Amino acid sequence: MLLDLNRAKEFAFDPEQLRELMATFEQSLGQEMAIIDTAIAAQDALKVEHALHALKGFMPLFTGESLAQAMTDLYQTSREEPLAVTQASYARLVPDLLTLLTEVRAWLGAL
């Protein structure tokens, strides 16, 4: 399981606030992944970088250290390497991101 709510629970004062945080994360994760896919297709490296920055900020609240660090590393790659390098690294992370999105949606659906 990639979803880890320990840090999110530190920010949420009650179950309702946690649900709101999760709903925001679910929307952002899906939206930023779509933006990245579109930006890669358009060869828009800056847009990819901005979307990765948004995801990097959210990841530590909702995942374990491994995926959060992978996202931080990917964001750094997007700032320092050509888009092709970022695209390849992102492609390796997509299965985990999709799994995380599924887990978030399952958590929200169980409420």
MMTF fields as JSON, N, C-alpha, C and O atoms, coordinates in Angstrom:
{
  "mmtfVersion": "1.0.0",
  "mmtfProducer": "UNKNOWN",
  "numBonds": 443,
  "numAtoms": 444,
  "numGroups": 111,
  "numChains": 1,
  "numModels": 1,
  "chainsPerModel": [1],
  "groupsPerChain": [111],
  "chainIdList": ["A"],
  "bondAtomList": [4, 2, 8, 6, 12, 10, 16, 14, 20, 18, 24, 22, 28, 26, 32, 30, 36, 34, 40, 38, 44, 42, 48, 46, 52, 50, 56, 54, 60, 58, 64, 62, 68, 66, 72, 70, 76, 74, 80, 78, 84, 82, 88, 86, 92, 90, 96, 94, 100, 98, 104, 102, 108, 106, 112, 110, 116, 114, 120, 118, 124, 122, 128, 126, 132, 130, 136, 134, 140, 138, 144, 142, 148, 146, 152, 150, 156, 154, 160, 158, 164, 162, 168, 166, 172, 170, 176, 174, 180, 178, 184, 182, 188, 186, 192, 190, 196, 194, 200, 198, 204, 202, 208, 206, 212, 210, 216, 214, 220, 218, 224, 222, 228, 226, 232, 230, 236, 234, 240, 238, 244, 242, 248, 246, 252, 250, 256, 254, 260, 258, 264, 262, 268, 266, 272, 270, 276, 274, 280, 278, 284, 282, 288, 286, 292, 290, 296, 294, 300, 298, 304, 302, 308, 306, 312, 310, 316, 314, 320, 318, 324, 322, 328, 326, 332, 330, 336, 334, 340, 338, 344, 342, 348, 346, 352, 350, 356, 354, 360, 358, 364, 362, 368, 366, 372, 370, 376, 374, 380, 378, 384, 382, 388, 386, 392, 390, 396, 394, 400, 398, 404, 402, 408, 406, 412, 410, 416, 414, 420, 418, 424, 422, 428, 426, 432, 430, 436, 434, 440, 438],
  "bondOrderList": [1, 1, 1, 1, 1, 1, 1, 1, 1, 1, 1, 1, 1, 1, 1, 1, 1, 1, 1, 1, 1, 1, 1, 1, 1, 1, 1, 1, 1, 1, 1, 1, 1, 1, 1, 1, 1, 1, 1, 1, 1, 1, 1, 1, 1, 1, 1, 1, 1, 1, 1, 1, 1, 1, 1, 1, 1, 1, 1, 1, 1, 1, 1, 1, 1, 1, 1, 1, 1, 1, 1, 1, 1, 1, 1, 1, 1, 1, 1, 1, 1, 1, 1, 1, 1, 1, 1, 1, 1, 1, 1, 1, 1, 1, 1, 1, 1, 1, 1, 1, 1, 1, 1, 1, 1, 1, 1, 1, 1, 1],
  "groupList": [{"groupName": "MET", "atomNameList": ["N", "CA", "C", "O"], "elementList": ["N", "C", "C", "O"], "formalChargeList": [0, 0, 0, 0], "bondAtomList": [1, 0, 2, 1, 3, 2], "bondOrderList": [1, 1, 2], "singleLetterCode": "M", "chemCompType": "L-PEPTIDE LINKING"}, {"groupName": "LEU", "atomNameList": ["N", "CA", "C", "O"], "elementList": ["N", "C", "C", "O"], "formalChargeList": [0, 0, 0, 0], "bondAtomList": [1, 0, 2, 1, 3, 2], "bondOrderList": [1, 1, 2], "singleLetterCode": "L", "chemCompType": "L-PEPTIDE LINKING"}, {"groupName": "ASP", "atomNameList": ["N", "CA", "C", "O"], "elementList": ["N", "C", "C", "O"], "formalChargeList": [0, 0, 0, 0], "bondAtomList": [1, 0, 2, 1, 3, 2], "bondOrderList": [1, 1, 2], "singleLetterCode": "D", "chemCompType": "L-PEPTIDE LINKING"}, {"groupName": "ASN", "atomNameList": ["N", "CA", "C", "O"], "elementList": ["N", "C", "C", "O"], "formalChargeList": [0, 0, 0, 0], "bondAtomList": [1, 0, 2, 1, 3, 2], "bondOrderList": [1, 1, 2], "singleLetterCode": "N", "chemCompType": "L-PEPTIDE LINKING"}, {"groupName": "ARG", "atomNameList": ["N", "CA", "C", "O"], "elementList": ["N", "C", "C", "O"], "formalChargeList": [0, 0, 0, 0], "bondAtomList": [1, 0, 2, 1, 3, 2], "bondOrderList": [1, 1, 2], "singleLetterCode": "R", "chemCompType": "L-PEPTIDE LINKING"}, {"groupName": "ALA", "atomNameList": ["N", "CA", "C", "O"], "elementList": ["N", "C", "C", "O"], "formalChargeList": [0, 0, 0, 0], "bondAtomList": [1, 0, 2, 1, 3, 2], "bondOrderList": [1, 1, 2], "singleLetterCode": "A", "chemCompType": "L-PEPTIDE LINKING"}, {"groupName": "LYS", "atomNameList": ["N", "CA", "C", "O"], "elementList": ["N", "C", "C", "O"], "formalChargeList": [0, 0, 0, 0], "bondAtomList": [1, 0, 2, 1, 3, 2], "bondOrderList": [1, 1, 2], "singleLetterCode": "K", "chemCompType": "L-PEPTIDE LINKING"}, {"groupName": "GLU", "atomNameList": ["N", "CA", "C", "O"], "elementList": ["N", "C", "C", "O"], "formalChargeList": [0, 0, 0, 0], "bondAtomList": [1, 0, 2, 1, 3, 2], "bondOrderList": [1, 1, 2], "singleLetterCode": "E", "chemCompType": "L-PEPTIDE LINKING"}, {"groupName": "PHE", "atomNameList": ["N", "CA", "C", "O"], "elementList": ["N", "C", "C", "O"], "formalChargeList": [0, 0, 0, 0], "bondAtomList": [1, 0, 2, 1, 3, 2], "bondOrderList": [1, 1, 2], "singleLetterCode": "F", "chemCompType": "L-PEPTIDE LINKING"}, {"groupName": "PRO", "atomNameList": ["N", "CA", "C", "O"], "elementList": ["N", "C", "C", "O"], "formalChargeList": [0, 0, 0, 0], "bondAtomList": [1, 0, 2, 1, 3, 2], "bondOrderList": [1, 1, 2], "singleLetterCode": "P", "chemCompType": "L-PEPTIDE LINKING"}, {"groupName": "GLN", "atomNameList": ["N", "CA", "C", "O"], "elementList": ["N", "C", "C", "O"], "formalChargeList": [0, 0, 0, 0], "bondAtomList": [1, 0, 2, 1, 3, 2], "bondOrderList": [1, 1, 2], "singleLetterCode": "Q", "chemCompType": "L-PEPTIDE LINKING"}, {"groupName": "THR", "atomNameList": ["N", "CA", "C", "O"], "elementList": ["N", "C", "C", "O"], "formalChargeList": [0, 0, 0, 0], "bondAtomList": [1, 0, 2, 1, 3, 2], "bondOrderList": [1, 1, 2], "singleLetterCode": "T", "chemCompType": "L-PEPTIDE LINKING"}, {"groupName": "SER", "atomNameList": ["N", "CA", "C", "O"], "elementList": ["N", "C", "C", "O"], "formalChargeList": [0, 0, 0, 0], "bondAtomList": [1, 0, 2, 1, 3, 2], "bondOrderList": [1, 1, 2], "singleLetterCode": "S", "chemCompType": "L-PEPTIDE LINKING"}, {"groupName": "GLY", "atomNameList": ["N", "CA", "C", "O"], "elementList": ["N", "C", "C", "O"], "formalChargeList": [0, 0, 0, 0], "bondAtomList": [1, 0, 2, 1, 3, 2], "bondOrderList": [1, 1, 2], "singleLetterCode": "G", "chemCompType": "PEPTIDE LINKING"}, {"groupName": "ILE", "atomNameList": ["N", "CA", "C", "O"], "elementList": ["N", "C", "C", "O"], "formalChargeList": [0, 0, 0, 0], "bondAtomList": [1, 0, 2, 1, 3, 2], "bondOrderList": [1, 1, 2], "singleLetterCode": "I", "chemCompType": "L-PEPTIDE LINKING"}, {"groupName": "VAL", "atomNameList": ["N", "CA", "C", "O"], "elementList": ["N", "C", "C", "O"], "formalChargeList": [0, 0, 0, 0], "bondAtomList": [1, 0, 2, 1, 3, 2], "bondOrderList": [1, 1, 2], "singleLetterCode": "V", "chemCompType": "L-PEPTIDE LINKING"}, {"groupName": "HIS", "atomNameList": ["N", "CA", "C", "O"], "elementList": ["N", "C", "C", "O"], "formalChargeList": [0, 0, 0, 0], "bondAtomList": [1, 0, 2, 1, 3, 2], "bondOrderList": [1, 1, 2], "singleLetterCode": "H", "chemCompType": "L-PEPTIDE LINKING"}, {"groupName": "TYR", "atomNameList": ["N", "CA", "C", "O"], "elementList": ["N", "C", "C", "O"], "formalChargeList": [0, 0, 0, 0], "bondAtomList": [1, 0, 2, 1, 3, 2], "bondOrderList": [1, 1, 2], "singleLetterCode": "Y", "chemCompType": "L-PEPTIDE LINKING"}, {"groupName": "TRP", "atomNameList": ["N", "CA", "C", "O"], "elementList": ["N", "C", "C", "O"], "formalChargeList": [0, 0, 0, 0], "bondAtomList": [1, 0, 2, 1, 3, 2], "bondOrderList": [1, 1, 2], "singleLetterCode": "W", "chemCompType": "L-PEPTIDE LINKING"}],
  "groupTypeList": [0, 1, 1, 2, 1, 3, 4, 5, 6, 7, 8, 5, 8, 2, 9, 7, 10, 1, 4, 7, 1, 0, 5, 11, 8, 7, 10, 12, 1, 13, 10, 7, 0, 5, 14, 14, 2, 11, 5, 14, 5, 5, 10, 2, 5, 1, 6, 15, 7, 16, 5, 1, 16, 5, 1, 6, 13, 8, 0, 9, 1, 8, 11, 13, 7, 12, 1, 5, 10, 5, 0, 11, 2, 1, 17, 10, 11, 12, 4, 7, 7, 9, 1, 5, 15, 11, 10, 5, 12, 17, 5, 4, 1, 15, 9, 2, 1, 1, 11, 1, 1, 11, 7, 15, 4, 5, 18, 1, 13, 5, 1],
  "groupIdList": [1, 2, 3, 4, 5, 6, 7, 8, 9, 10, 11, 12, 13, 14, 15, 16, 17, 18, 19, 20, 21, 22, 23, 24, 25, 26, 27, 28, 29, 30, 31, 32, 33, 34, 35, 36, 37, 38, 39, 40, 41, 42, 43, 44, 45, 46, 47, 48, 49, 50, 51, 52, 53, 54, 55, 56, 57, 58, 59, 60, 61, 62, 63, 64, 65, 66, 67, 68, 69, 70, 71, 72, 73, 74, 75, 76, 77, 78, 79, 80, 81, 82, 83, 84, 85, 86, 87, 88, 89, 90, 91, 92, 93, 94, 95, 96, 97, 98, 99, 100, 101, 102, 103, 104, 105, 106, 107, 108, 109, 110, 111],
  "secStructList": [7, 7, 5, 7, 7, 2, 2, 2, 2, 2, 2, 7, 1, 1, 2, 2, 2, 2, 2, 2, 2, 2, 2, 2, 2, 2, 2, 2, 2, 2, 2, 2, 2, 2, 2, 2, 2, 2, 2, 2, 2, 6, 6, 7, 2, 2, 2, 2, 2, 2, 2, 2, 2, 2, 2, 2, 2, 2, 2, 2, 2, 2, 5, 7, 2, 2, 2, 2, 2, 2, 2, 2, 2, 2, 2, 2, 2, 2, 2, 2, 1, 7, 2, 2, 2, 2, 2, 2, 2, 2, 2, 2, 2, 2, 2, 2, 2, 2, 2, 2, 2, 2, 2, 2, 2, 2, 2, 2, 2, 6, 7],
  "xCoordList": [0.845, 0.0, 0.883, 1.802, 0.604, 1.381, 0.8, 1.531, -0.484, -1.142, -0.738, -0.875, -0.24, 0.191, -0.31, 0.155, -1.261, -1.908, -1.331, -1.895, -0.234, 0.309, 0.6, 0.231, 1.247, 1.559, 0.309, 0.159, -0.582, -1.817, -2.623, -3.236, -2.619, -3.366, -2.778, -3.484, -1.495, -0.883, -1.428, -1.451, -1.863, -2.378, -3.885, -4.418, -4.56, -6.023, -6.415, -5.944, -7.257, -7.657, -8.812, -9.063, -9.522, -10.649, -10.874, -10.29, -11.701, -11.934, -12.461, -12.122, -13.27, -13.808, -12.702, -12.683, -11.797, -10.683, -9.765, -9.245, -9.568, -8.78, -9.454, -8.787, -10.768, -11.509, -11.332, -11.146, -11.389, -11.206, -9.8, -9.625, -8.803, -7.423, -7.29, -6.658, -7.887, -7.816, -8.523, -8.03, -9.662, -10.391, -9.573, -9.542, -8.923, -8.067, -6.894, -6.541, -6.293, -5.168, -5.601, -4.905, -6.738, -7.245, -7.432, -7.044, -8.022, -8.251, -6.923, -6.737, -6.012, -4.731, -3.899, -3.309, -3.85, -3.05, -3.544, -2.749, -4.84, -5.389, -5.167, -4.806, -5.387, -5.251, -3.803, -3.535, -2.874, -1.463, -0.918, -0.1, -1.354, -0.916, -1.422, -0.695, -2.644, -3.192, -2.423, -2.143, -2.086, -1.304, 0.066, 0.539, 0.7, 2.02, 1.925, 2.742, 0.934, 0.771, 0.599, 1.222, -0.237, -0.482, 0.785, 1.127, 1.472, 2.675, 3.805, 4.556, 3.925, 4.939, 4.631, 5.529, 3.38, 2.98, 3.283, 3.641, 3.139, 3.388, 4.842, 5.217, 5.669, 7.085, 7.239, 8.132, 6.36, 6.367, 7.019, 6.339, 8.336, 9.102, 8.732, 8.688, 8.468, 8.139, 6.822, 6.703, 5.846, 4.56, 4.716, 4.09, 5.549, 5.837, 6.473, 6.075, 7.449, 8.137, 7.162, 7.231, 6.267, 5.303, 4.347, 4.033, 3.888, 2.985, 3.707, 3.134, 4.952, 5.733, 5.967, 5.971, 6.16, 6.34, 5.093, 5.195, 3.933, 2.682, 2.565, 2.196, 2.872, 2.789, 3.826, 3.541, 5.01, 6.084, 5.646, 5.988, 4.899, 4.445, 3.448, 3.443, 2.6, 1.576, 2.093, 1.641, 3.017, 3.405, 3.794, 3.354, 4.593, 5.003, 3.833, 3.947, 2.716, 1.561, 0.804, 0.131, 0.904, 0.015, 0.71, 0.047, 2.041, 2.758, 3.931, 4.292, 4.505, 5.714, 6.902, 6.812, 7.996, 9.216, 9.701, 10.19, 9.574, 10.116, 9.483, 10.195, 8.161, 7.489, 7.637, 7.788, 7.593, 7.778, 9.163, 9.307, 10.17, 11.535, 11.674, 12.347, 11.037, 11.082, 10.476, 10.975, 9.393, 8.759, 9.66, 9.754, 10.312, 11.248, 12.4, 12.802, 12.927, 14.018, 13.565, 14.309, 12.343, 11.817, 11.661, 11.986, 11.165, 11.043, 12.42, 12.574, 13.407, 14.766, 15.293, 15.934, 15.024, 15.417, 14.789, 15.441, 13.515, 12.813, 13.439, 13.311, 14.11, 14.737, 16.139, 16.646, 16.773, 18.184, 18.457, 19.514, 17.534, 17.779, 16.819, 15.804, 17.137, 16.207, 14.878, 14.805, 13.854, 12.52, 12.501, 11.77, 13.276, 13.3, 13.713, 13.189, 14.64, 15.082, 13.955, 13.666, 13.33, 12.192, 11.066, 10.464, 10.786, 9.703, 9.957, 9.039, 11.172, 11.492, 11.353, 10.825, 11.82, 11.707, 10.247, 9.827, 9.491, 8.064, 7.342, 6.508, 7.662, 7.012, 7.222, 6.334, 8.398, 8.671, 7.823, 7.515, 7.447, 6.654, 5.153, 4.4, 4.708, 3.273, 2.532, 1.466, 3.043, 2.297, 2.053, 0.96, 3.065, 2.882, 1.897, 1.087, 1.96, 1.035, -0.401, -1.324, -0.589, -1.932, -2.432, -3.61, -1.543, -1.912, -2.301, -3.302, -1.511, -1.816, -3.169, -3.965, -3.439, -4.716, -5.872, -6.907, -5.699, -6.714, -6.933, -8.073, -5.85, -5.956, -6.658, -7.474, -6.347, -7.008, -8.502, -9.329, -8.836, -10.254, -10.979, -12.137, -10.32, -10.929, -11.151, -12.189, -10.188, -10.327, -11.502, -12.318, -11.583, -12.686, -14.035, -15.042, -14.048, -15.259, -15.769, -16.956, -14.861, -15.254, -15.942, -16.493, -15.907, -16.512, -18.012, -18.671],
  "yCoordList": [-1.188, 0.0, 1.243, 1.359, 2.157, 3.388, 4.526, 5.422, 4.495, 5.539, 5.423, 4.368, 6.524, 6.576, 7.902, 8.972, 7.817, 9.036, 9.564, 10.486, 9.004, 9.45, 10.952, 11.64, 11.453, 12.89, 13.73, 14.8, 13.251, 14.002, 14.153, 15.194, 13.119, 13.178, 14.207, 14.71, 14.526, 15.569, 16.949, 17.849, 17.12, 18.401, 18.512, 19.614, 17.4, 17.407, 17.292, 16.408, 18.172, 18.182, 17.246, 16.911, 16.817, 15.908, 15.107, 15.427, 14.085, 13.239, 14.015, 13.686, 15.022, 15.811, 16.569, 16.639, 17.128, 17.856, 16.893, 17.245, 15.693, 14.69, 14.316, 14.178, 14.155, 13.836, 14.951, 14.674, 16.194, 17.327, 17.342, 17.595, 17.074, 16.987, 15.893, 16.091, 14.743, 13.612, 13.944, 13.597, 14.605, 14.972, 15.947, 15.839, 16.882, 17.832, 17.111, 17.388, 16.185, 15.429, 14.587, 14.538, 13.933, 13.1, 13.938, 13.524, 15.102, 15.985, 16.463, 16.453, 16.878, 17.398, 16.319, 16.57, 15.131, 14.055, 13.725, 13.64, 13.542, 13.242, 14.375, 14.147, 15.588, 16.768, 16.981, 17.211, 16.905, 17.151, 16.051, 16.33, 14.813, 13.736, 13.993, 13.764, 14.461, 14.78, 15.933, 15.914, 16.931, 18.066, 17.592, 18.009, 16.728, 16.209, 15.442, 15.644, 14.568, 13.795, 14.715, 14.502, 15.725, 16.678, 17.482, 17.695, 17.922, 18.732, 17.92, 18.441, 16.653, 15.803, 15.655, 15.762, 15.413, 15.274, 16.551, 16.495, 17.703, 18.994, 19.437, 20.501, 18.603, 18.941, 20.259, 21.057, 20.47, 21.682, 21.371, 21.041, 21.481, 21.112, 21.961, 21.447, 23.24, 24.118, 23.709, 23.723, 23.348, 22.921, 21.611, 21.424, 20.713, 19.458, 19.781, 19.239, 20.656, 21.043, 21.623, 21.275, 22.491, 23.108, 22.068, 22.12, 21.131, 20.091, 19.17, 18.76, 18.849, 18.015, 18.745, 18.127, 20.047, 20.839, 20.748, 20.6, 20.837, 20.733, 19.364, 19.267, 18.318, 16.966, 16.749, 16.113, 17.274, 17.134, 17.69, 17.142, 18.768, 19.376, 18.517, 18.509, 17.793, 16.96, 15.602, 15.092, 15.033, 13.636, 13.293, 12.26, 14.106, 13.714, 13.57, 12.864, 14.24, 14.134, 12.822, 12.369, 12.212, 11.097, 9.794, 8.789, 9.805, 8.586, 8.38, 9.26, 7.213, 6.933, 7.673, 8.322, 7.558, 8.272, 7.92, 8.795, 6.681, 6.22, 6.949, 7.493, 6.961, 7.617, 9.141, 9.809, 9.677, 11.126, 11.543, 12.562, 10.755, 11.068, 10.904, 11.699, 9.87, 9.665, 10.862, 11.273, 11.425, 12.59, 13.819, 14.609, 13.989, 15.102, 14.984, 15.967, 13.766, 13.535, 13.822, 14.413, 13.405, 13.63, 15.131, 15.612, 15.848, 17.302, 17.918, 18.767, 17.498, 18.019, 17.683, 18.517, 16.471, 16.072, 16.997, 17.393, 17.343, 18.196, 19.577, 20.257, 19.989, 21.31, 21.282, 22.31, 20.091, 20.015, 19.243, 19.415, 18.408, 17.515, 17.822, 18.49, 17.337, 17.513, 16.799, 15.874, 17.242, 16.678, 15.163, 14.454, 14.668, 13.22, 12.427, 11.34, 12.958, 12.287, 12.308, 11.297, 13.464, 13.596, 12.661, 11.995, 12.611, 11.771, 10.302, 9.598, 9.842, 8.441, 8.155, 7.114, 9.064, 8.888, 8.921, 8.126, 9.828, 9.925, 8.639, 8.129, 8.124, 6.897, 5.746, 4.914, 5.7, 4.648, 4.837, 3.864, 6.072, 6.363, 6.241, 6.09, 6.303, 6.297, 5.124, 5.342, 3.885, 2.787, 3.035, 2.773, 3.539, 3.844, 4.99, 4.956, 5.989, 7.117, 6.681, 7.13, 5.816, 5.307, 4.426, 4.472, 3.633, 2.815, 3.715, 3.472, 4.752, 5.7, 6.359, 6.486, 6.776, 7.405, 6.432, 6.831, 5.185, 4.162, 3.992, 3.879, 3.974, 3.835, 5.035, 4.873, 6.229, 7.437, 7.381, 7.667, 7.008, 6.929, 5.849, 6.035, 4.735, 3.688, 4.198, 3.925, 4.931, 5.471, 6.442, 6.394, 7.314, 8.277, 7.564, 7.968, 6.522, 5.785, 4.996, 4.682, 4.679, 3.902, 4.761, 4.241, 6.056, 6.958, 7.003, 7.708],
  "zCoordList": [0.0, 0.0, 0.0, 0.811, -0.9, -1.017, -0.186, 0.237, 0.045, 0.822, 2.289, 2.908, 2.825, 4.227, 4.794, 4.402, 5.718, 6.218, 7.531, 8.12, 7.995, 9.278, 9.302, 10.254, 8.28, 8.256, 8.019, 8.608, 7.164, 6.898, 8.184, 8.42, 9.009, 10.271, 11.227, 12.102, 11.073, 11.895, 11.527, 12.366, 10.291, 9.822, 9.978, 10.114, 9.959, 10.058, 11.524, 12.24, 11.945, 13.357, 13.65, 14.808, 12.606, 12.811, 11.533, 10.498, 11.586, 10.408, 9.189, 8.052, 9.419, 8.298, 7.581, 6.352, 8.34, 7.735, 6.97, 5.911, 7.496, 6.794, 5.473, 4.447, 5.502, 4.281, 3.245, 2.06, 3.687, 2.779, 2.19, 0.998, 3.021, 2.535, 1.481, 0.443, 1.756, 0.833, -0.479, -1.552, -0.402, -1.614, -2.459, -3.685, -1.812, -2.514, -3.164, -4.31, -2.424, -2.964, -4.165, -5.179, -4.047, -5.145, -6.406, -7.499, -6.251, -7.39, -7.969, -9.186, -7.114, -7.565, -8.257, -9.308, -7.678, -8.26, -9.667, -10.603, -9.812, -11.132, -12.12, -13.275, -11.658, -12.521, -12.951, -14.13, -12.011, -12.344, -13.251, -14.127, -13.061, -13.953, -15.375, -16.341, -15.504, -16.833, -17.468, -18.666, -16.667, -17.167, -17.64, -18.698, -16.866, -17.243, -18.562, -19.461, -18.676, -19.917, -21.125, -22.165, -20.989, -22.077, -22.382, -23.544, -21.333, -21.516, -22.151, -22.975, -21.77, -22.405, -23.89, -24.724, -24.22, -25.626, -26.406, -27.583, -25.745, -26.389, -26.264, -26.756, -25.595, -25.363, -24.592, -24.879, -23.619, -22.796, -21.45, -20.479, -21.408, -20.214, -18.998, -17.881, -19.198, -18.078, -17.42, -16.195, -18.23, -17.688, -16.912, -15.869, -17.423, -16.704, -15.359, -14.328, -15.376, -14.138, -13.114, -11.935, -13.541, -12.619, -12.028, -10.838, -12.85, -12.352, -11.375, -10.366, -11.669, -10.743, -9.424, -8.359, -9.497, -8.27, -7.389, -6.172, -8.005, -7.245, -6.587, -5.417, -7.322, -6.761, -5.66, -4.646, -5.865, -4.867, -3.52, -2.472, -3.552, -2.308, -1.549, -0.318, -2.278, -1.66, -1.177, -0.152, -1.899, -1.674, -0.236, 0.269, 0.439, 1.793, 2.779, 3.781, 2.491, 3.386, 3.213, 4.14, 2.046, 1.724, 1.353, 1.098, 1.32, 0.964, 1.906, 2.687, 1.812, 2.571, 1.989, 0.948, 2.677, 2.313, 0.902, 0.186, 0.502, -0.778, -1.966, -2.809, -2.035, -3.157, -3.072, -4.094, -1.873, -1.708, -2.203, -2.878, -1.867, -2.312, -3.818, -4.474, -4.367, -5.816, -6.544, -7.591, -5.986, -6.61, -6.483, -7.422, -5.356, -5.174, -6.163, -6.784, -6.304, -7.255, -8.681, -9.463, -9.02, -10.359, -10.632, -11.718, -9.644, -9.81, -10.057, -10.936, -9.293, -9.457, -10.853, -11.493, -11.321, -12.671, -13.701, -14.667, -13.494, -14.457, -14.548, -15.566, -13.494, -13.489, -14.092, -14.541, -14.102, -14.474, -15.76, -16.366, -16.179, -17.307, -18.457, -18.259, -19.653, -20.779, -20.508, -19.699, -21.191, -21.004, -21.221, -20.529, -22.152, -22.418, -21.183, -20.939, -20.411, -19.183, -18.147, -17.506, -17.998, -17.084, -17.5, -16.658, -18.776, -19.292, -18.958, -18.538, -19.138, -18.838, -17.338, -16.947, -16.519, -15.058, -14.621, -13.781, -15.184, -14.869, -15.272, -14.523, -16.444, -16.925, -15.943, -15.759, -15.313, -14.32, -13.057, -12.368, -12.755, -11.55, -11.773, -10.811, -13.017, -13.31, -12.671, -12.094, -12.744, -12.093, -10.602, -10.1, -9.898, -8.478, -8.277, -7.351, -9.125, -8.998, -9.259, -8.579, -10.234, -10.505, -9.362, -9.008, -8.794, -7.627, -6.464, -5.79, -6.232, -5.158, -5.398, -4.468, -6.622, -6.944, -6.676, -6.142, -7.039, -6.775, -5.277, -4.824, -4.507, -3.052, -2.427, -1.52, -2.902, -2.392, -2.686, -1.82, -3.92, -4.283, -3.482, -3.109, -3.217, -2.398, -0.975, -0.372, -0.443, 0.916, 0.964, 1.884, -0.022, -0.071, -0.27, 0.311, -1.079, -1.354, -0.163, -0.074, 0.753, 1.934, 2.991, 3.961, 2.802, 3.807, 3.688, 4.452]
}
